[in-house]
Amino acid sequence: MELALGLVLLLYGLSDLLFRFLGLGAYAHASRRTPKIALTFDDGPSERTEALLEVLRRHGVKATFFLTGEKARARPDLVEAIRREGHQIEDHGEWHQAWKLFLPWLEWEHMRRNPGRYYRPPHGLHTPFTRIFARLLGKRVALWDLESKDWLNHFPEALAERLLYYLRPGSIVLLHDGPERTLKLLEQVLPQMLHLGYEPVTLDGLTPRPLTPRLALIRGLQGFEERYNTKHQVVRAGYGPFDLLRLEPKPFPGPDLPGLSRGTPAFELHLESQRAMELTPLEAIRYMRESLRKAAFLVAEDPEVRLVYGYSHLAQGSRLFGFNTHPLPSWPHFVATLSSTWFHWLYRGELPNPKQARVELTYLTREELLRRFPTSTPASPRPAPGEGQTPPP
């Protein structure tokens, strides 16, 4: 009996890990090649649905509403208002009570009662039966790749800053129909999204795709990336859809170079791999030039920083932008090569050519960076809203 119970719990745990945390096979984002995104609202309709519709209407934005069956039947007027405004309506199940999902007959009833081509489980929870039931009912499981965290007691300005920091081309954003905080968040973030060049559309307009094992692994690792950025005060050089660089303030680890020594204040460059993963080489070059210009803006603001640097098997290619390269000692080279190979496979789906896999230090001094990528004058506006700010906890 105990063994059987343990196996059942293990099966439920594995299902939630694979299908909720990683999102394997779910529709969680679309192509990273275009700046289209989808705003999705769970748990409605509510007493704030009309206010949400007014905000979206004012900014000319279409969204997708995942409605709960019992609430939808209680307010058919709001369901009709959502449909009349041109938004997409999909299924959030019958109830929003997580315990009912763990009983197969109740989960079936929960998923069966309401129409919809997409189904989003409450809290994203999965049991061993969720995907089976979805297939039998002809529904696609829709998750997300960016949580707004609008259910937390944070200032809307902080939530907006975090959302813009992690918003990417093809993102599906999780929001909620109900909290007053969501309305304030939208007032903050929608004008900036549009200014940055993002195009909010419905799920049908976004055409998301199911996550392969590699894409699911990327989704599962996003939380670690966010914790790293917060802990190390990593900033983005521009908040646009294809701004490809993050900068981490840290002392230069060496080796000593002409005019530069170990411990010199510097920015380590990190590539926004999810933004670059589907770009062609020519597109990547074009966006990297603009990203370096925005990185120069941040360097110009901090007179202590003497250089920017990074490690890459593409170090020789960085010479195109004026970077210098330097070989690494054996042990750091081994670690950097292993890390670079891993990320190249994770984000590009291929291993680097062994003949080109040698990782080197690549760096650019402050003076050379500002000479090659001159910043705007002090009277000019910043390139993007929120630029240079650290993501909130």
Wavefront OBJ file of the C-alpha trace (Angstrom):
o trace
v 0.000 0.000 0.000
v 2.764 2.427 0.953
v 4.689 1.552 -2.208
v 1.623 2.163 -4.372
v 0.974 5.508 -2.668
v 4.613 6.490 -3.160
v 4.471 5.636 -6.852
v 1.281 7.666 -7.303
v 2.846 10.686 -5.594
v 5.981 10.291 -7.712
v 3.893 10.159 -10.891
v 1.989 13.316 -9.912
v 5.236 15.084 -9.011
v 6.930 14.145 -12.286
v 3.883 15.263 -14.270
v 3.928 18.670 -12.606
v 7.687 19.015 -13.093
v 7.630 18.108 -16.780
v 4.384 19.747 -17.845
v 4.008 22.783 -15.552
v 7.517 23.798 -14.449
v 9.189 22.974 -17.763
v 6.021 23.235 -19.862
v 6.995 20.369 -22.150
v 4.586 20.238 -25.107
v 2.617 23.278 -23.930
v 2.085 26.483 -25.906
v 4.167 28.930 -23.854
v 5.646 31.337 -26.407
v 5.939 31.924 -30.137
v 8.808 32.673 -32.499
v 11.488 35.005 -31.128
v 11.957 36.586 -34.565
v 9.137 39.146 -34.408
v 8.171 41.601 -31.638
v 4.637 40.236 -31.317
v 3.537 39.296 -27.772
v 0.297 38.045 -26.188
v -1.209 39.484 -23.010
v -3.391 36.854 -21.302
v -5.764 37.384 -18.371
v -6.785 34.527 -16.067
v -9.619 34.033 -13.554
v -12.260 36.328 -15.051
v -14.712 37.680 -15.586
v -14.639 39.900 -12.507
v -15.874 43.239 -11.201
v -12.824 44.831 -12.882
v -13.285 43.295 -16.339
v -14.923 46.425 -17.737
v -12.073 48.599 -16.445
v -9.546 46.213 -18.031
v -11.385 46.415 -21.346
v -11.344 50.211 -21.169
v -7.555 50.312 -20.621
v -6.954 47.897 -23.492
v -9.312 49.831 -25.762
v -7.591 53.121 -24.974
v -4.231 51.721 -26.075
v -5.594 49.798 -29.070
v -4.478 46.441 -27.661
v -6.099 43.022 -28.134
v -5.651 40.277 -25.530
v -6.761 36.764 -24.606
v -9.015 36.050 -21.610
v -8.963 32.628 -19.945
v -12.369 32.509 -18.262
v -13.528 30.293 -15.417
v -16.782 28.513 -16.283
v -18.739 29.268 -13.131
v -17.832 32.970 -13.284
v -18.600 33.213 -16.998
v -22.095 31.815 -16.525
v -22.697 34.239 -13.668
v -21.791 37.258 -15.854
v -22.682 36.526 -19.493
v -22.813 40.281 -20.128
v -19.081 40.572 -19.402
v -18.302 37.574 -21.594
v -20.178 39.241 -24.439
v -18.352 42.546 -23.764
v -14.973 40.790 -24.049
v -16.025 39.159 -27.315
v -17.503 42.385 -28.683
v -14.213 44.241 -28.102
v -12.412 41.724 -30.341
v -10.515 39.858 -27.650
v -10.014 36.104 -27.683
v -11.833 33.933 -25.127
v -10.383 30.615 -23.975
v -10.933 28.040 -21.229
v -9.574 28.284 -17.670
v -11.641 25.322 -16.516
v -14.831 25.169 -14.490
v -13.471 25.961 -11.026
v -10.389 27.599 -9.573
v -9.958 25.109 -6.742
v -6.667 23.260 -7.106
v -7.595 20.264 -4.933
v -10.290 19.205 -7.399
v -7.681 18.730 -10.126
v -6.094 15.853 -8.231
v -9.221 13.714 -8.577
v -9.356 12.421 -12.183
v -13.164 12.435 -12.496
v -13.353 16.019 -11.242
v -10.485 17.155 -13.468
v -12.279 15.650 -16.480
v -15.463 17.494 -15.587
v -13.465 20.661 -14.951
v -11.935 20.514 -18.432
v -15.007 19.226 -20.292
v -17.665 21.751 -19.397
v -16.477 24.829 -21.290
v -15.557 25.434 -24.931
v -12.155 26.616 -26.049
v -9.302 25.603 -28.315
v -6.802 26.510 -25.609
v -6.999 25.376 -21.981
v -4.938 26.847 -19.145
v -4.943 24.864 -15.882
v -5.444 26.927 -12.699
v -1.951 27.849 -11.433
v -0.652 25.820 -14.382
v -1.049 22.665 -12.285
v -0.725 19.319 -14.050
v -1.679 15.802 -13.101
v -0.809 12.622 -15.028
v -4.217 12.981 -16.730
v -4.157 16.654 -17.791
v -2.528 16.196 -21.186
v -4.509 13.017 -21.881
v -7.804 14.778 -21.163
v -6.752 17.794 -23.241
v -6.007 15.577 -26.230
v -9.336 13.748 -25.886
v -11.160 17.093 -25.720
v -9.230 18.562 -28.655
v -7.692 21.364 -26.546
v -4.182 22.792 -26.528
v -2.592 23.482 -23.138
v -1.507 27.133 -22.991
v 0.991 28.294 -20.385
v 3.268 31.374 -20.445
v 6.910 32.390 -20.448
v 6.542 35.551 -18.350
v 4.587 36.007 -15.127
v 3.535 39.566 -14.309
v 3.382 38.693 -10.576
v 0.384 41.005 -10.307
v -0.924 38.913 -7.390
v 2.003 40.032 -5.192
v 1.908 43.098 -2.968
v 4.525 45.020 -4.962
v 4.338 48.557 -6.292
v 2.989 48.635 -9.881
v 6.079 50.582 -10.962
v 8.354 47.757 -9.770
v 6.187 45.132 -11.477
v 6.226 47.158 -14.704
v 10.019 47.484 -14.596
v 10.444 43.738 -14.108
v 7.952 42.910 -16.862
v 9.748 45.159 -19.369
v 13.112 43.698 -18.334
v 12.081 40.116 -19.131
v 9.604 40.696 -21.958
v 10.851 39.079 -25.173
v 9.632 38.712 -28.757
v 6.981 35.976 -28.841
v 6.272 36.159 -25.099
v 2.983 35.036 -23.582
v 2.429 37.174 -20.483
v 0.390 35.912 -17.525
v -1.870 38.546 -15.946
v -5.075 38.328 -13.923
v -8.578 39.716 -14.276
v -9.440 40.777 -10.721
v -6.625 42.533 -8.822
v -6.744 46.326 -8.825
v -2.955 46.172 -9.062
v -3.269 44.748 -12.582
v -5.005 47.890 -13.792
v -2.274 50.112 -12.372
v 0.391 47.832 -13.854
v -1.183 48.069 -17.309
v -1.374 51.861 -17.090
v 2.357 51.864 -16.424
v 3.511 49.221 -18.868
v 1.319 49.409 -21.987
v 2.568 52.800 -23.249
v 6.170 51.687 -22.744
v 5.621 48.339 -24.501
v 4.212 50.112 -27.518
v 6.970 52.740 -27.480
v 9.608 49.990 -27.469
v 8.066 48.411 -30.568
v 6.208 45.443 -29.094
v 2.912 44.480 -30.763
v 0.376 42.922 -28.354
v -1.947 40.487 -30.150
v -4.277 37.596 -29.302
v -2.999 34.028 -29.049
v -4.346 33.355 -32.534
v -2.442 36.397 -33.787
v 0.717 35.200 -32.055
v 0.536 31.581 -33.321
v 2.489 29.980 -30.454
v 4.122 26.602 -30.844
v 4.471 23.626 -28.475
v 7.688 23.485 -26.481
v 10.245 20.899 -27.525
v 12.441 19.350 -24.800
v 15.150 21.948 -25.457
v 12.726 24.891 -25.368
v 11.111 23.449 -22.237
v 14.522 23.325 -20.564
v 15.096 26.987 -21.451
v 11.742 27.857 -19.866
v 12.605 25.924 -16.725
v 15.910 27.773 -16.320
v 14.396 31.260 -16.517
v 13.910 31.475 -12.763
v 17.617 30.864 -12.159
v 18.466 33.623 -14.637
v 16.191 36.065 -12.837
v 17.681 35.258 -9.435
v 21.196 35.717 -10.850
v 20.314 39.088 -12.382
v 18.804 40.347 -9.132
v 21.636 39.093 -6.911
v 24.396 40.503 -9.147
v 22.587 43.745 -10.139
v 22.732 42.906 -13.843
v 21.267 45.673 -16.012
v 19.986 45.571 -19.571
v 21.499 47.815 -22.226
v 18.133 48.863 -23.648
v 14.708 47.344 -23.136
v 13.789 46.883 -26.786
v 12.781 43.520 -28.285
v 16.223 42.972 -29.835
v 18.543 44.705 -27.391
v 20.996 41.847 -26.990
v 23.238 42.779 -24.046
v 23.106 42.685 -20.264
v 25.884 44.253 -18.183
v 27.128 42.951 -14.848
v 29.224 45.374 -12.748
v 32.264 43.552 -11.342
v 36.042 43.937 -10.973
v 37.965 42.771 -14.029
v 39.216 39.246 -13.126
v 42.360 39.513 -15.251
v 44.758 38.706 -16.746
v 46.705 41.969 -16.587
v 46.629 43.668 -19.980
v 48.255 46.818 -21.357
v 46.773 49.689 -19.355
v 44.400 47.326 -17.493
v 44.976 45.299 -14.354
v 43.116 42.741 -12.273
v 40.452 44.436 -10.133
v 39.799 47.336 -12.540
v 36.083 48.383 -12.390
v 34.373 46.843 -15.418
v 31.152 45.527 -16.925
v 30.981 41.863 -17.903
v 28.843 41.453 -21.032
v 26.119 38.782 -21.134
v 24.297 37.929 -24.355
v 20.492 37.898 -24.283
v 20.489 34.444 -25.822
v 16.710 34.022 -26.112
v 16.492 37.208 -28.161
v 19.343 36.131 -30.432
v 18.509 32.430 -30.788
v 16.545 32.739 -34.043
v 18.339 35.689 -35.640
v 20.349 35.321 -38.831
v 24.041 36.340 -38.646
v 23.331 39.614 -40.469
v 20.436 40.428 -38.152
v 22.578 39.619 -35.110
v 25.332 41.953 -36.334
v 22.873 44.785 -36.918
v 21.230 44.428 -33.506
v 24.580 43.979 -31.741
v 25.814 47.308 -33.091
v 22.791 49.067 -31.635
v 23.134 47.144 -28.367
v 26.760 48.224 -28.002
v 25.686 51.809 -28.540
v 23.272 51.455 -25.633
v 25.927 49.718 -23.545
v 28.184 52.717 -24.197
v 25.438 54.925 -22.776
v 25.613 53.025 -19.458
v 29.426 53.105 -19.431
v 29.377 56.870 -20.049
v 27.146 57.289 -16.989
v 29.658 55.519 -14.714
v 33.091 57.220 -14.786
v 34.653 54.403 -12.732
v 34.155 51.729 -15.405
v 37.298 51.263 -17.496
v 36.304 48.433 -19.834
v 33.671 45.915 -20.949
v 34.586 42.268 -21.468
v 33.206 38.785 -22.011
v 34.095 35.196 -22.910
v 32.991 33.541 -26.128
v 33.922 31.074 -28.838
v 32.859 33.908 -31.172
v 35.598 36.166 -29.803
v 37.283 36.487 -33.185
v 33.998 37.693 -34.648
v 33.843 40.436 -32.009
v 36.782 42.100 -33.764
v 34.162 43.348 -36.220
v 33.019 45.709 -33.437
v 36.531 46.722 -32.403
v 37.066 44.243 -29.550
v 40.479 42.914 -28.635
v 40.956 39.215 -27.834
v 43.269 37.387 -25.463
v 43.755 33.631 -24.872
v 42.739 32.162 -21.526
v 44.869 29.988 -19.234
v 44.157 26.252 -19.443
v 41.718 25.799 -16.528
v 39.628 28.959 -17.132
v 39.656 28.052 -20.830
v 38.257 24.584 -20.108
v 35.466 25.971 -17.899
v 34.594 28.745 -20.369
v 34.584 26.313 -23.316
v 32.312 23.878 -21.477
v 29.918 26.698 -20.553
v 29.953 28.189 -24.059
v 29.304 24.792 -25.662
v 26.363 24.179 -23.323
v 24.728 27.527 -24.058
v 25.348 27.209 -27.790
v 23.490 23.885 -27.821
v 20.743 25.133 -25.503
v 19.908 28.258 -27.485
v 20.909 27.287 -31.030
v 20.257 23.550 -30.939
v 23.709 22.715 -32.276
v 27.267 22.241 -31.082
v 29.949 24.722 -32.167
v 32.423 23.599 -34.784
v 35.340 22.001 -32.864
v 37.786 24.023 -34.973
v 36.017 27.230 -33.931
v 35.101 26.304 -30.361
v 38.116 27.907 -28.704
v 36.855 30.403 -26.130
v 38.818 33.600 -25.632
v 38.573 36.730 -23.562
v 37.208 39.614 -25.588
v 37.366 43.183 -24.286
v 37.005 46.821 -25.223
v 38.389 49.741 -23.219
v 36.151 52.576 -22.110
v 37.833 55.054 -24.448
v 37.552 52.785 -27.481
v 33.935 51.869 -26.744
v 32.864 55.506 -26.476
v 34.840 56.417 -29.580
v 33.316 53.669 -31.725
v 29.788 53.992 -30.297
v 29.310 57.646 -29.328
v 26.390 58.268 -26.995
v 23.644 60.842 -27.454
v 24.030 64.332 -26.064
v 22.877 64.992 -22.459
v 19.803 66.800 -23.794
v 18.705 63.780 -25.828
v 16.214 61.287 -24.380
v 17.294 57.840 -23.216
v 17.032 55.154 -25.912
v 14.396 53.196 -23.982
v 12.114 53.552 -20.946
v 13.505 52.092 -17.753
v 16.976 51.677 -19.253
v 19.802 51.174 -16.812
v 17.634 50.122 -13.896
v 18.098 46.927 -11.951
v 15.194 44.431 -12.051
v 13.222 44.467 -8.774
v 13.135 41.417 -6.498
l 1 2 3 4 5 6 7 8 9 10 11 12 13 14 15 16 17 18 19 20 21 22 23 24 25 26 27 28 29 30 31 32 33 34 35 36 37 38 39 40 41 42 43 44 45 46 47 48 49 50 51 52 53 54 55 56 57 58 59 60 61 62 63 64 65 66 67 68 69 70 71 72 73 74 75 76 77 78 79 80 81 82 83 84 85 86 87 88 89 90 91 92 93 94 95 96 97 98 99 100 101 102 103 104 105 106 107 108 109 110 111 112 113 114 115 116 117 118 119 120 121 122 123 124 125 126 127 128 129 130 131 132 133 134 135 136 137 138 139 140 141 142 143 144 145 146 147 148 149 150 151 152 153 154 155 156 157 158 159 160 161 162 163 164 165 166 167 168 169 170 171 172 173 174 175 176 177 178 179 180 181 182 183 184 185 186 187 188 189 190 191 192 193 194 195 196 197 198 199 200 201 202 203 204 205 206 207 208 209 210 211 212 213 214 215 216 217 218 219 220 221 222 223 224 225 226 227 228 229 230 231 232 233 234 235 236 237 238 239 240 241 242 243 244 245 246 247 248 249 250 251 252 253 254 255 256 257 258 259 260 261 262 263 264 265 266 267 268 269 270 271 272 273 274 275 276 277 278 279 280 281 282 283 284 285 286 287 288 289 290 291 292 293 294 295 296 297 298 299 300 301 302 303 304 305 306 307 308 309 310 311 312 313 314 315 316 317 318 319 320 321 322 323 324 325 326 327 328 329 330 331 332 333 334 335 336 337 338 339 340 341 342 343 344 345 346 347 348 349 350 351 352 353 354 355 356 357 358 359 360 361 362 363 364 365 366 367 368 369 370 371 372 373 374 375 376 377 378 379 380 381 382 383 384 385 386 387 388 389 390 391 392 393
